[in-house]
Amino acid sequence: MPLLFCPNCSNVLTISRTETSSHPMGVNRFECRACPYEEILEKKWFEETKMKQKEVEAVFGGAEEFANADSTPSEYFPGGAM
């Protein structure tokens, strides 16, 4: 949804809920936080965005990645194997 701006002072309008006598649960409205401008929302505002799943990259090359890696002998792990 694009940003909407106040026609009086050009600040960004925010969405809030206000109580009215005809709607006991209240109604949504655009309101300016810098001046008394408000506009009751009479239609539903929504935007549906389909998110595509990120492809998973092979961070490590799999089981064969360390097959040719250098190893250092250790007194705790003879031959460099764990």
C-alpha positions in Angstrom: 0.0 0.0 0.0 1.5 3.4 -0.9 1.9 6.0 1.8 -0.9 8.5 2.1 -0.2 12.1 3.1 -2.3 14.7 4.8 -3.8 17.3 2.4 -3.4 20.0 5.1 0.1 19.7 6.3 1.7 16.9 4.1 2.6 14.6 7.0 2.2 10.8 6.6 -1.3 9.6 7.6 -1.5 6.7 10.1 -4.3 4.2 10.6 -6.1 4.2 13.9 -9.4 3.1 15.4 -12.1 5.5 16.5 -15.4 5.0 18.2 -18.6 6.2 16.6 -22.2 6.0 17.7 -23.2 4.0 14.7 -20.4 1.4 15.1 -19.9 0.3 18.8 -16.8 -1.6 17.9 -15.3 1.5 16.2 -14.1 2.1 12.7 -10.7 2.5 11.2 -9.6 5.9 10.0 -6.6 7.7 8.5 -5.4 10.3 10.9 -2.7 13.0 10.8 -0.7 13.2 14.0 0.3 16.8 13.4 -3.1 18.4 12.7 -6.8 17.4 13.3 -7.3 15.9 9.9 -9.0 12.5 9.8 -10.7 10.4 7.1 -13.0 7.4 8.0 -12.2 4.3 6.0 -15.3 3.1 4.3 -13.8 0.4 2.2 -11.4 -2.3 3.3 -7.7 -1.6 2.7 -5.4 -4.6 2.3 -2.6 -5.8 0.2 -1.8 -9.4 -0.4 1.8 -10.2 -1.1 2.9 -13.6 -2.1 6.2 -14.4 -0.5 8.5 -16.9 -2.3 10.6 -19.1 -0.3 14.4 -18.5 -0.5 16.4 -21.1 -2.1 18.7 -23.0 0.2 22.3 -22.9 -0.8 24.7 -25.7 0.1 26.8 -23.9 2.7 29.1 -26.9 3.1 29.9 -29.0 0.1 28.3 -32.1 1.6 29.9 -35.2 2.8 32.8 -35.0 0.4 33.9 -31.5 1.3 36.5 -32.5 3.9 37.7 -35.6 2.0 40.8 -33.8 0.6 41.3 -31.3 3.5 44.7 -31.1 5.2 44.9 -32.7 8.6 47.4 -32.3 11.4 48.4 -35.2 13.7 47.5 -34.8 17.3 48.4 -36.6 20.4 44.7 -36.9 21.3 43.6 -38.0 17.8 46.4 -40.1 16.2 46.5 -39.6 12.5 44.5 -36.4 12.6 41.2 -38.3 12.6 38.5 -37.5 15.1 
